[in-house]
Amino acid sequence: MTAVLTARALLLDMDGTIVNSDAVVERCWRRFADKHGLDFEQVISVVHGRQGYASMAVLLPDRPMEENYAENREMLAAETADVDGVVPVGGAPAFMSALAELPHALVTSADLPLATARMNAAGLPMPAHRVTAESVSASKPDPEGFLKGAGLLGLDPADCVVFEDSGAGIAAGKAAGMRVVGVGPRAAQYEPTVHVMDLDEVKVVAAPDGSVELGFKG
């Protein structure tokens, strides 16, 4: 491995990036698609990376937002109660262990109960610094979450590297002025700074000056 990126901190998406929750996401959104007479493939192409109400606004553009917020609350409760099949992304346990003493934050479109349920189910430590759905006024692809993550760590956006899997998340990281490591098969098409298939392809090294050096296979 060769260190190709250096940062002061890492900002981590959760679903699809460090936690594989695809089984739950697909179950919940398939029910949504069936309920509203939508094509499931269209639905699943929209939902990754966004908060539920924002996905609903894209999929049901004529529906009042109040109804999207209400159904999103129901969906969050269902997702939080369903952790069957939630597992760490390949390499995530070692990756998170390597970050334990280094600056990092979780930046997820999940709310705190859902994030906690999924991190626990995957056996991953919850970062001390986190930006969840309750913390922002706008969903990814808006950059607000990543900018707040940098602010929590007291750093400029340019000093942070984002780890993301979705088009909405990668767009948010870029809009925040950050470099982006795209994780998994969905990420490659969105032109991240670096692409890896999973976190086994990433090596984290603490530099003497306290910065984080990232090496990548390939």
Contacts in CASP RR format, 6 or more apart in sequence:
PFRMAT RR
TARGET T0000
AUTHOR 0000-0000-0000
METHOD contacts of the structure
MODEL  1
MTAVLTARALLLDMDGTIVNSDAVVERCWRRFADKHGLDFEQVISVVHGR
QGYASMAVLLPDRPMEENYAENREMLAAETADVDGVVPVGGAPAFMSALA
ELPHALVTSADLPLATARMNAAGLPMPAHRVTAESVSASKPDPEGFLKGA
GLLGLDPADCVVFEDSGAGIAAGKAAGMRVVGVGPRAAQYEPTVHVMDLD
EVKVVAAPDGSVELGFKG
1 203 0 8 1.000
1 215 0 8 1.000
1 216 0 8 1.000
1 217 0 8 1.000
2 215 0 8 1.000
2 216 0 8 1.000
3 205 0 8 1.000
3 213 0 8 1.000
3 214 0 8 1.000
3 215 0 8 1.000
4 194 0 8 1.000
4 214 0 8 1.000
4 215 0 8 1.000
4 216 0 8 1.000
5 161 0 8 1.000
5 179 0 8 1.000
5 181 0 8 1.000
5 193 0 8 1.000
5 194 0 8 1.000
5 213 0 8 1.000
5 214 0 8 1.000
5 215 0 8 1.000
5 216 0 8 1.000
6 207 0 8 1.000
6 211 0 8 1.000
6 212 0 8 1.000
6 213 0 8 1.000
6 214 0 8 1.000
7 159 0 8 1.000
7 160 0 8 1.000
7 161 0 8 1.000
7 179 0 8 1.000
7 211 0 8 1.000
7 212 0 8 1.000
7 214 0 8 1.000
8 103 0 8 1.000
8 153 0 8 1.000
8 155 0 8 1.000
8 159 0 8 1.000
8 160 0 8 1.000
8 210 0 8 1.000
8 211 0 8 1.000
8 212 0 8 1.000
9 102 0 8 1.000
9 103 0 8 1.000
9 104 0 8 1.000
9 105 0 8 1.000
9 150 0 8 1.000
9 153 0 8 1.000
9 155 0 8 1.000
9 159 0 8 1.000
9 160 0 8 1.000
9 161 0 8 1.000
9 212 0 8 1.000
10 99 0 8 1.000
10 102 0 8 1.000
10 103 0 8 1.000
10 104 0 8 1.000
10 105 0 8 1.000
10 160 0 8 1.000
10 161 0 8 1.000
10 162 0 8 1.000
10 163 0 8 1.000
10 212 0 8 1.000
11 104 0 8 1.000
11 105 0 8 1.000
11 107 0 8 1.000
11 146 0 8 1.000
11 149 0 8 1.000
11 150 0 8 1.000
11 160 0 8 1.000
11 161 0 8 1.000
11 162 0 8 1.000
11 163 0 8 1.000
11 178 0 8 1.000
12 18 0 8 1.000
12 104 0 8 1.000
12 105 0 8 1.000
12 106 0 8 1.000
12 107 0 8 1.000
12 127 0 8 1.000
12 162 0 8 1.000
12 163 0 8 1.000
13 49 0 8 1.000
13 106 0 8 1.000
13 107 0 8 1.000
13 108 0 8 1.000
13 162 0 8 1.000
13 163 0 8 1.000
13 164 0 8 1.000
13 165 0 8 1.000
13 166 0 8 1.000
13 169 0 8 1.000
14 106 0 8 1.000
14 108 0 8 1.000
14 110 0 8 1.000
14 115 0 8 1.000
14 118 0 8 1.000
14 119 0 8 1.000
15 21 0 8 1.000
15 25 0 8 1.000
15 48 0 8 1.000
15 49 0 8 1.000
15 108 0 8 1.000
15 109 0 8 1.000
15 110 0 8 1.000
15 118 0 8 1.000
15 165 0 8 1.000
16 22 0 8 1.000
16 48 0 8 1.000
16 89 0 8 1.000
16 165 0 8 1.000
16 166 0 8 1.000
16 183 0 8 1.000
16 184 0 8 1.000
16 186 0 8 1.000
17 89 0 8 1.000
17 163 0 8 1.000
17 164 0 8 1.000
17 165 0 8 1.000
17 183 0 8 1.000
18 88 0 8 1.000
18 89 0 8 1.000
18 92 0 8 1.000
18 95 0 8 1.000
18 96 0 8 1.000
18 122 0 8 1.000
18 124 0 8 1.000
18 163 0 8 1.000
18 199 0 8 1.000
19 86 0 8 1.000
19 87 0 8 1.000
19 88 0 8 1.000
19 89 0 8 1.000
19 92 0 8 1.000
19 118 0 8 1.000
19 119 0 8 1.000
19 121 0 8 1.000
19 122 0 8 1.000
19 124 0 8 1.000
20 85 0 8 1.000
20 86 0 8 1.000
20 87 0 8 1.000
20 88 0 8 1.000
20 89 0 8 1.000
20 90 0 8 1.000
20 122 0 8 1.000
21 85 0 8 1.000
21 86 0 8 1.000
21 118 0 8 1.000
23 84 0 8 1.000
23 85 0 8 1.000
23 86 0 8 1.000
24 79 0 8 1.000
24 82 0 8 1.000
24 83 0 8 1.000
24 84 0 8 1.000
24 85 0 8 1.000
24 86 0 8 1.000
25 44 0 8 1.000
25 47 0 8 1.000
25 48 0 8 1.000
25 79 0 8 1.000
26 44 0 8 1.000
27 82 0 8 1.000
28 75 0 8 1.000
28 78 0 8 1.000
28 79 0 8 1.000
28 82 0 8 1.000
29 40 0 8 1.000
29 43 0 8 1.000
29 44 0 8 1.000
29 47 0 8 1.000
30 40 0 8 1.000
30 43 0 8 1.000
32 38 0 8 1.000
32 43 0 8 1.000
32 56 0 8 1.000
32 71 0 8 1.000
32 75 0 8 1.000
33 39 0 8 1.000
33 40 0 8 1.000
33 42 0 8 1.000
33 43 0 8 1.000
34 40 0 8 1.000
36 59 0 8 1.000
36 60 0 8 1.000
38 59 0 8 1.000
42 59 0 8 1.000
43 55 0 8 1.000
43 59 0 8 1.000
46 55 0 8 1.000
46 58 0 8 1.000
46 59 0 8 1.000
47 55 0 8 1.000
48 165 0 8 1.000
48 166 0 8 1.000
48 167 0 8 1.000
48 168 0 8 1.000
48 186 0 8 1.000
49 109 0 8 1.000
49 140 0 8 1.000
49 165 0 8 1.000
49 166 0 8 1.000
49 167 0 8 1.000
49 168 0 8 1.000
49 169 0 8 1.000
50 58 0 8 1.000
50 109 0 8 1.000
50 139 0 8 1.000
50 140 0 8 1.000
50 141 0 8 1.000
50 166 0 8 1.000
50 168 0 8 1.000
51 72 0 8 1.000
51 109 0 8 1.000
51 133 0 8 1.000
51 139 0 8 1.000
51 140 0 8 1.000
52 68 0 8 1.000
52 72 0 8 1.000
52 75 0 8 1.000
52 76 0 8 1.000
52 109 0 8 1.000
52 139 0 8 1.000
53 65 0 8 1.000
53 68 0 8 1.000
53 69 0 8 1.000
53 71 0 8 1.000
53 72 0 8 1.000
53 139 0 8 1.000
54 139 0 8 1.000
56 63 0 8 1.000
56 68 0 8 1.000
56 71 0 8 1.000
56 72 0 8 1.000
57 63 0 8 1.000
57 65 0 8 1.000
57 68 0 8 1.000
60 68 0 8 1.000
76 110 0 8 1.000
76 111 0 8 1.000
76 113 0 8 1.000
76 114 0 8 1.000
79 110 0 8 1.000
79 114 0 8 1.000
80 113 0 8 1.000
80 114 0 8 1.000
80 117 0 8 1.000
81 117 0 8 1.000
83 117 0 8 1.000
83 118 0 8 1.000
83 120 0 8 1.000
83 121 0 8 1.000
85 121 0 8 1.000
86 118 0 8 1.000
86 121 0 8 1.000
86 122 0 8 1.000
87 121 0 8 1.000
87 122 0 8 1.000
88 122 0 8 1.000
88 123 0 8 1.000
88 124 0 8 1.000
89 183 0 8 1.000
89 184 0 8 1.000
89 198 0 8 1.000
89 199 0 8 1.000
90 198 0 8 1.000
90 199 0 8 1.000
90 200 0 8 1.000
91 198 0 8 1.000
91 199 0 8 1.000
91 200 0 8 1.000
91 202 0 8 1.000
92 122 0 8 1.000
92 124 0 8 1.000
92 199 0 8 1.000
93 123 0 8 1.000
93 124 0 8 1.000
94 199 0 8 1.000
94 200 0 8 1.000
95 199 0 8 1.000
95 202 0 8 1.000
95 204 0 8 1.000
96 124 0 8 1.000
96 125 0 8 1.000
98 203 0 8 1.000
98 204 0 8 1.000
99 204 0 8 1.000
99 212 0 8 1.000
100 125 0 8 1.000
101 206 0 8 1.000
102 204 0 8 1.000
102 206 0 8 1.000
102 210 0 8 1.000
102 212 0 8 1.000
103 153 0 8 1.000
103 155 0 8 1.000
103 212 0 8 1.000
104 127 0 8 1.000
104 129 0 8 1.000
104 153 0 8 1.000
105 127 0 8 1.000
105 129 0 8 1.000
105 130 0 8 1.000
105 131 0 8 1.000
105 149 0 8 1.000
105 152 0 8 1.000
105 153 0 8 1.000
106 115 0 8 1.000
106 126 0 8 1.000
106 127 0 8 1.000
106 129 0 8 1.000
106 130 0 8 1.000
106 131 0 8 1.000
106 132 0 8 1.000
107 130 0 8 1.000
107 131 0 8 1.000
107 145 0 8 1.000
107 146 0 8 1.000
107 148 0 8 1.000
107 149 0 8 1.000
107 162 0 8 1.000
108 115 0 8 1.000
108 130 0 8 1.000
108 131 0 8 1.000
108 132 0 8 1.000
108 133 0 8 1.000
109 133 0 8 1.000
109 139 0 8 1.000
109 140 0 8 1.000
110 118 0 8 1.000
110 132 0 8 1.000
110 133 0 8 1.000
111 132 0 8 1.000
111 133 0 8 1.000
111 134 0 8 1.000
112 130 0 8 1.000
112 132 0 8 1.000
112 133 0 8 1.000
112 134 0 8 1.000
115 126 0 8 1.000
115 130 0 8 1.000
115 132 0 8 1.000
116 126 0 8 1.000
119 125 0 8 1.000
119 126 0 8 1.000
120 126 0 8 1.000
129 149 0 8 1.000
129 152 0 8 1.000
129 153 0 8 1.000
131 145 0 8 1.000
131 146 0 8 1.000
131 148 0 8 1.000
131 149 0 8 1.000
131 152 0 8 1.000
133 139 0 8 1.000
135 145 0 8 1.000
135 148 0 8 1.000
136 142 0 8 1.000
136 144 0 8 1.000
136 145 0 8 1.000
136 148 0 8 1.000
137 144 0 8 1.000
138 144 0 8 1.000
139 168 0 8 1.000
140 166 0 8 1.000
140 168 0 8 1.000
140 169 0 8 1.000
140 171 0 8 1.000
140 172 0 8 1.000
141 167 0 8 1.000
141 168 0 8 1.000
141 169 0 8 1.000
141 171 0 8 1.000
141 172 0 8 1.000
141 175 0 8 1.000
142 172 0 8 1.000
142 175 0 8 1.000
143 172 0 8 1.000
143 173 0 8 1.000
143 175 0 8 1.000
143 176 0 8 1.000
143 177 0 8 1.000
145 172 0 8 1.000
145 176 0 8 1.000
146 157 0 8 1.000
146 160 0 8 1.000
146 162 0 8 1.000
146 172 0 8 1.000
146 173 0 8 1.000
146 176 0 8 1.000
146 178 0 8 1.000
147 157 0 8 1.000
147 176 0 8 1.000
149 160 0 8 1.000
150 156 0 8 1.000
150 157 0 8 1.000
150 159 0 8 1.000
150 160 0 8 1.000
150 176 0 8 1.000
150 178 0 8 1.000
153 160 0 8 1.000
157 176 0 8 1.000
157 177 0 8 1.000
157 178 0 8 1.000
158 177 0 8 1.000
158 178 0 8 1.000
160 176 0 8 1.000
160 178 0 8 1.000
161 178 0 8 1.000
161 179 0 8 1.000
161 180 0 8 1.000
161 181 0 8 1.000
161 193 0 8 1.000
161 212 0 8 1.000
161 214 0 8 1.000
162 169 0 8 1.000
162 170 0 8 1.000
162 172 0 8 1.000
162 173 0 8 1.000
162 176 0 8 1.000
162 178 0 8 1.000
162 179 0 8 1.000
162 180 0 8 1.000
162 181 0 8 1.000
163 180 0 8 1.000
163 181 0 8 1.000
163 182 0 8 1.000
163 183 0 8 1.000
164 170 0 8 1.000
164 172 0 8 1.000
164 173 0 8 1.000
164 180 0 8 1.000
164 181 0 8 1.000
164 182 0 8 1.000
164 183 0 8 1.000
164 187 0 8 1.000
164 192 0 8 1.000
165 182 0 8 1.000
165 183 0 8 1.000
165 184 0 8 1.000
165 186 0 8 1.000
165 187 0 8 1.000
166 186 0 8 1.000
166 187 0 8 1.000
166 190 0 8 1.000
167 186 0 8 1.000
167 187 0 8 1.000
167 190 0 8 1.000
170 180 0 8 1.000
170 182 0 8 1.000
170 187 0 8 1.000
170 190 0 8 1.000
170 191 0 8 1.000
170 192 0 8 1.000
171 190 0 8 1.000
173 180 0 8 1.000
174 180 0 8 1.000
179 193 0 8 1.000
179 194 0 8 1.000
180 192 0 8 1.000
180 193 0 8 1.000
180 194 0 8 1.000
181 192 0 8 1.000
181 193 0 8 1.000
181 194 0 8 1.000
181 195 0 8 1.000
181 196 0 8 1.000
181 202 0 8 1.000
181 214 0 8 1.000
181 216 0 8 1.000
182 188 0 8 1.000
182 190 0 8 1.000
182 192 0 8 1.000
182 193 0 8 1.000
182 194 0 8 1.000
182 195 0 8 1.000
182 196 0 8 1.000
183 195 0 8 1.000
183 196 0 8 1.000
183 197 0 8 1.000
183 198 0 8 1.000
183 199 0 8 1.000
184 195 0 8 1.000
184 196 0 8 1.000
184 197 0 8 1.000
184 198 0 8 1.000
185 197 0 8 1.000
187 195 0 8 1.000
188 195 0 8 1.000
194 214 0 8 1.000
194 216 0 8 1.000
196 202 0 8 1.000
196 216 0 8 1.000
196 217 0 8 1.000
200 217 0 8 1.000
201 216 0 8 1.000
201 217 0 8 1.000
201 218 0 8 1.000
202 214 0 8 1.000
202 215 0 8 1.000
202 216 0 8 1.000
202 217 0 8 1.000
203 214 0 8 1.000
203 215 0 8 1.000
203 216 0 8 1.000
204 212 0 8 1.000
204 213 0 8 1.000
204 214 0 8 1.000
204 215 0 8 1.000
205 212 0 8 1.000
205 213 0 8 1.000
205 214 0 8 1.000
205 215 0 8 1.000
206 212 0 8 1.000
206 213 0 8 1.000
207 213 0 8 1.000
END
